[in-house]
């Protein structure tokens, strides 16, 4: 159990390839995780206007409804660039539920001080959470799972309905007093086991990237002159670790610049279409490596 800092959370998200947009002062919002970030609750907003091409229409609500606290730690919109991190610290989202003895809480409106909350912007009436949202939620879950060293069975990842019902959803013998408080309309499509399986796809095993950020200049030379330099190798290893390149990188000096995998990564982060050519640019480097290196 750890009390992760905003810097640790941000780095974990970057390491797991999340398309992250950080809301102003997100790192100053919420309470410290003094009892540890022990779990994550996945919610949906039930916003009728949440459709592809509209980003995250619930952003205003999520940032003002309980101001100065955020409605959740994260709001995942429908389109690249709309995966918002709102509060690095513990914030409101869970409501009444429990008990959940595995994370040390009883009954009541208490879980949010120990659990990260994800709101998926979606109407919540059918199987309408899109591929972008599934990937960003899964990468976030994987990042938090690895950072906080949650149990390997994935049991710390639950849905809102799991929390309100308690009982077998949370490993408890009996349902809690708030069973049925939350009409979790999407649990039939996206239950906790669904999110656990998706998160496992992005958990980091033995990383192959050495942690050194290649310069864009060296990477551009590798791409345009077909050089097999260290920059090409570092791009290939990083993209492999994030799941955008299936094959491990060839040894240093033998690896070409991975232009197809880089293009796939650029498509995933939603940069301007004319920049999705697989070549190095500042936005790609910040998203891929955490910061730019010209």
N, C-alpha and C positions, 0 to 999 in steps of 0.2 A: 504494500500500500504506500503510495507516494502522494505528495502534495505538489502536483505539477505546476510549474510557473508558465506564464504566457509564452515566454521564449521557448520553453521545452515543448509546449503544445504546438506552436507554430513550426518548429523544426521537425517534429514528428509528422505533421501534415505534409510538409515539403518532401520529406524522405519517402513518403508513401504516394507521391505523385498526385496530390489533390489539386483540383482547379479551384484555388482559394481566393476569395475576395474578402478583405478584412474591413469591417465597418469601422468608422472613425472611433478611436479610443476603445476598440474592442478589448484591448489588453488591460484596460483600467476598469472594466465593468465586472460586476458580480463580486462574490465573496471568495476568499481563499478556500481551497479544498483542504481544510484543516483535518477533516476525517478521511481524506483520500478521495480521489475520483474512482469510485468503486464499480460503476456500471454506466450504461447508456440506455436511454429510453427513446424509441423511435415513434414520432407522432406524424399526423398529417393535418393540414390547416382547414380542410373542408371549404376551400375558396373556389367558388364557381368560375371565377375568371382566370384561374390558374391553368393556362393553356400554353402550348409551345408557341414561341415567338413573342411572349409577353414577359419573359424573365421571371421575376419574383414579385407578383402584384401584392403579396401580403407583407412586403418589407416595412411599409409605414406602420401597419398594425403591430408588427413584431417588435418595432423599436419604440413605440409610443404608448401602447396599451397599459403597460405596467411601469412606465418611466418613473425613476431613472433606471429601474431594472429592465432587462430584456425579457421578452416572452419565452425565449429559449436560447441556448448557446449558439444555435446554428439554424439558418433557414436555407433550404435547398430549392432553388428555382428550376424552371424547366429548360433553360438554355445555358450554353457555355458562358461563363462570366457572371452567373447569377447564384453561385453557391456562396452564401454570405456567412461569415463567422462574426457573431454579434457580441459575445461575452466570453472571455477566457475564464472568468470565475464562475462559481456556482450561481445559478439564477432560477427564477420561477419557471415551472413548466409541468410538474408532475400532478399537482392536485392531490386530493385524498385517495388513499389506497393502502395497500399493505395488509398484513406485515410481510417483511422480507428479511428474515433473520440472517441470511447469508451476507448481507451488507450492513447489518447492525441497526435496522430501523424497525419500528413497530407500526402502529396504525396511525393514519392522519396525513396531513399535508407536509411531509417531512423528507421525501426522497430526493428532492432537487438539490439539497445541500451535499449529496453524495453521488449524484448521477448527472452526466452530461445529457442535455436534451436536444434532439434534432427534430425540427419541424420541416416536413416535406410539403412544398406548396402544391396542392392537388385538390380537385373537387371532392375526392373521397367517396365516389359513388360506384366505381368499377375498377377494372384493372388498368388504370391510366397513369400510374407512375412510370415515367419514361426511362430510357436506357441511360441518359445522362444522369438523372437523379439516382438511379440504382447504383451506378458506378461511384458517384461522389459520396453517397452515404456509406457504401461499402469500403471505400478507401479511408474515409474518416474513422469508421469503426475499427478497421485494421490498425490505423495509426494509434488510436487510443488503447486498443487491446495490447499492442506491443509496448507502448509507453508505460502503461500502468500494470503490465504483467498480470492481466486477468487470467482466471483459470482456463486451461486449454479446451474445456468442453464448450466454451462460448456462452455459458449460462449467465454472464453479466450483461448480455445484450437482450433487451426485452422490448415489447411494444407498450403503448400507453394502456391498452386494455389488459395486458398481463399484470401491470402494476395495480390497477384499480380492482381487478378480480382476485389477485393473489392466488392462494391454493396451489394446485399443481403447476400453474404457469411459472411460479417462483420457487418451486421446490418445497412448498408448504403442505402440510397434511390436510388443512381445511381452508376453504375460501374465506376471504376477509369480509368485513361488514360493508364494504363499498363495492361488492360484486355488482356488475351491470351498470355502475355509475357512468362509465364511458362506453358509448356505443361505437366500438372500434370496427367501423364498417369495412376497413381494408385488411383486417387480420386474416380473413379467409383466403386472401391472395398473397399477402406479404406478412407471414407470421415470423416469430423470432427465429425459427430454424432457417427460414429463407434468408434473413439478414445475416445470420451466423455463417451460412454457407457462402454467401457473397463476400463477406469480409475475409474469409479464409483465403480467397483468391489473391488478396493483395497484402497478406502478412509477409513480412520480410524474413527470409531465411538467412543464409550466408550471403551477404552482399558481395557483388563482384566489383563494383565501382570502388576505387581507392580513396574517394572523398575529395580529391583535388579537382577544382573547377577548371576546365580547359578554357583557354582564351578563344573568343569568337574568331579572332584573326587566324589562329592556327587551325581551327575547325573549318573555316571557310576555305583555307588552302587545301585541306584534306578533301573537301567536297568538290572543289572546282578543278583541282589538279590531280585528283585521284591518289593523293598521298596516304600512306598507311602510317600515320604518325600517332603520337600519344593522344592527341586531341580526338582523333577518330575512335581510338580504343576507349577513351573515357566516355564519349557519347554513347558508344555501343553498350558498354557495361551498365551505364545508368539507365538506358532505355530497356535493357534486359531485366534489370532489377525491378523496374516499374511495370513490367508485363507488356511493353509495347514491342518487344523483340523476342521471339520465341527461342532462338538459338543463342547459347552463350557466345560471348565475344571470342574471336580468335586471339592468339597471343599478341602482345605488343609488337608492332612491326609487320603484322600480317593482316590486321583488321582494317577494312575499308570504312569510309564514312557511311553510317547507316541512314541513308537519305529516306528510304521508305518508312522506316520506323520513326524517324524524326517527323515526317509528314503526318503520320498517324497521331503522334503526340500533339502536334500543332492543331490538328482537327479537333482533338479532345478538349483543348483549352479555349477554342473559339476566337482566336485572333483573326484579324482582317483576312479575308479570303485571299487577297493578293500576296499575303505573307506566308501562306501555307504551302511553301515550295520545298520544305525540307532543309532549307539553308539557315544558318545561324542568324538570329536577330535578338535584340535586347529582351523583348517580351518573352520569347521562348527560353532564353537563358535564365531569367528570373524565375519562371515557373518550373523549369527543369532542375536547376541547381540551387535555387534559393536566392541567388543574386547574380548580377551581371559581371562579366569579366571581358572587357573589350579585347 
